[in-house]
Amino acid sequence: MILTQEREADAKIRLYENGQITMTFARCREISDDHKEKIRQNGKVKKKYYIDNSRYRVITSSAVNLFRNKRYNVIFVTLTFPGRITHENGNKCFSKFIDNLNNNYNLNGYVAVHEFTHAGNSHYHLLCDLPYIPIININRAWNFAFSDFFSGSSNSVRLPTGRNRSVVKNLERCIKYVCKYFAKGKKYYERELRYYDARCSFISHNIVSRPRLIDREIFEKLCEKFEIIVKDYEYCKVFYVQKVLKDYDEFFEIVNKYP
């Protein structure tokens, strides 16, 4: 579908924290009554969750938000189970674990993705903003979270290999963790169309990324400064800003310079 300049002139342009830009166009025709009824009926169907491009954009942008607004240290850990557990029960354990961190360990924000290994074992990759806590305490808290299903394990919380690799010290590394670990759920969806009955990503309310509307002047300045890859869809375009992490401060300086 060829997009006319007239449609682009009236488009809403949204900027995400991870550097992606969407340009959304108004529909060119009214929605029929039959289509409205179909939308209402789809809303009653049991939800299936997956990580598509739109959800992944929110996850990566929220990870940027988490690091830029951190109060303590951003750490990366993997939460595992001693045995197999359903997706829904795993999520109940995760919620119990997060409540514990909020109430007793001053958790300031988190982004997490739930996934399965090829063998079917469930685990969570977690980025979170926490004061210093010995890993044994975090492991004990996670063991308590799944105590209704399994006995405890001394290494149910896994850290990245290497000295002090669990502490995320710069924004680029933060996004590399997201791309390496969190993107696996997106790849499984694209390759196998793997849907879930339970949620597969979790973001705390205080750091969830909400895109900002920008005007055309800011958009054009960003296009002049950065290399852009464009993907066309029926009612929108998505602009992938290349190498934005290397010039992240300059990226948002342009955004704030032209209000």
N, C-alpha and C positions, 0 to 999 in steps of 0.2 A: 504494500500500500504506500503510495507516494504522499508525503505530508506537505501540504501547501504552506507558504509563508504566512498566509492569513491565520491558519490554525496555530502556528508557532508564536505569532504575535500575541495571541490571547492565552497562551499556555501558562500554567503555574509551574514555577521552577523551584525545586526543593533541594537543599544541600544537606547531606548526611555527615556525621562526624568522621566517618572513614574515608571521606573524600569523594564519594559517589554523588552524582547529581541526577535527578529525574525531572523530566519535562513532561507534564501531563496535559493532555488536550481535552477540551470539552467534547462531549459526544455529538456526532453530527446529525443524530436523529433522536426523536423521543422514544422512550422505552415503552413497548406495547404493554397492554394489560396482561396478556398471556405471559410475557416475560417477567412482569412484576409478581405474578402468582407463582411462577417457577422459582423465583428468588425466595419467596415466603416459604414454599415447601422445602427447599434446600436447607433453610434455616432450622427446620425441625429434625433433620437427619443427624444421627450421631456423628460427632466430629471425628475426623481423622487428622492426625498431626504428622508433619514432615518438615524438613528444612529445605525450602526452595530459595531462589535468589532473593526474594523480598525479605524472608525471615533471616537469611544469612546477613543481609545488609544491616538489619536491626542488631543482630548479635555482635558483629564486628564494630559497629558504631558505638554500642554500649560498652564494649571492652575499651575503646578509646576514652570514652567518658569516665570509666572506672579509674583508669590510670591518671588522667589529667586532673581528676578531682579527688585523688586518694588522700586519706587522713593519716594512714599508717603505712604499711607495706602491702603491695600487691603480691600475692603468692599464687603459685600454680600447683595443684595437687590432683591426683586421680584417686577416686573413691571406688573401692572394689568390694565384692561380696565373696564370702567363703564358698558359696554354692550358687546354683541357679535360682533366679527369682523372677516373677512376672514384672512386666514394665510398670503396671499400676502399683504393685506392692513396693517396688523399688522407689517409685516417686514418693510414696508415703514415708519411707525411711529418709529420703532426702529432705523432705519438708520438716520432719522431726529434727534432723541434724541442723538445718538452718535456723529453726526456732531456738535450739540450744545455743548456737553461736550468737544469735541476736541477744538472748537473755543473759548470757553468762560470759561472753568473750568479746563484746563490743564490735561485732561485725558491722562494717560500714558500707557494704555493697558487694554484689557478686554477679557473675555471669557463669552459667553452667550448661552443659549439654549431656544428655543421657544417650548412651549408645550400647550396642552389643558387639562382641567380637564375632568372628566367623564361627567360632565354636558355640555361640549362643550365650556367653557369659555377659552379664549386665555390669556396667560401670559408669561413673560420671567423671567428666573433666571439669574442673572448677577453678576459676579465677576469682579471688576474693581479696578485699581490703581489710586486713586484720592487724591488731597490735601483735608484738612478738608472743608466740605461744609455743612451748616445746611440742615437737611432733608427737611425742607419746600422749600428750593431752588431746590433740586433735584425733589421733587414732582411737583413744578411749571414747571420745564423744561420738565418733562414727560407729564404733562397736555397739554403743548404747542405742543408737538409732535403729540398727537392724537386729536388736536382741530378741524381738518377737519371732524372728525367723531362723536365726543362726546363733551359734555360740561365738564368742569373741575370737579375733585373730590379731596377732602381733604386728602384721604388716598389711592391714586392710587399706591403709592410706599410703599411696605410693608417691614418691617424689621423683622429679626428673633426675637422670644420672648426672654426676658431676658435683663438685663442691658448691654449695649455696645456689644451686640452679633453681630452687623453688622460688626464690625471691626475684621478681621481675623488676629490673633496674632501669629499663628505658622503654619508651613507647614502641620502638621498632620490634623489640623482642616480645613485647606483649602481643602485638599483632601476629608475629611469627607463631606463637603458641596457638592463637586462634586459628590461623590458616592450617597449621599442621594437624591439630587435634580436633578442633571444633568443626572444620570443614569436612571431616570424614562422613558425618551424618548426611551432609548435602550430596556428597559423591555417591553414597549408597542409594539415596533417593533417586538421583539422576540415572544410575546404572540399573537399579533393580526396582524402582518405583516402590520403595519400602515405606509404607504408611504405618502409623501406630495409633492405637486406641487411646493412649495416654500421652501427655505432653512430653516432648523430647528436648525442649530448651527452657531455661529458667533465667530470669533477669530481675534483680531487685528494683523496686519502684523508683528509688531515689537516683538511679543511674541509667534507667532505660532511655535510650536515645530517641528523641523526637526531632525530625528534620525541621530546619528553618526555611521559610520562604525567602528567596533572594530575588532581586530585580535583574533585568537583562544586562545592566552595566557591569555588575559584579560577575555575572556569568561570562560575559565576553572577556573580562580581565583574566579570569581563571583559564579560559581557553587560549588566551595569548601566552600565558606563562607556562602552562603545563601541556604535555602531550595527552590527547584525549582519544579514547576508543569509544565508538558510538554503536549502540544496538537499537534497532527500530522495532517497535511493536505497534499494534493497531491504534491504541489511544495514548501511547507515551513513547519517549525515548529515554534511554539510560546512558549516561556519560560516565565512563570509567576513567578517572583521573590517574595517570601513571606516575609512579615514583613519588607519591605525595608524602610518604613518611620521611623522606630525606629532606624535604623542605616544608615540614608540617607547620612550623611557626610562620613562615612566609605565606603559606596557604591561607591561614586564618587571619593574617594581617591584611591581606587583600580583601577578605570578606568584611572585616571590621572597618577598613579604610573607606569603603564606599557604602555607607548605610542607606 
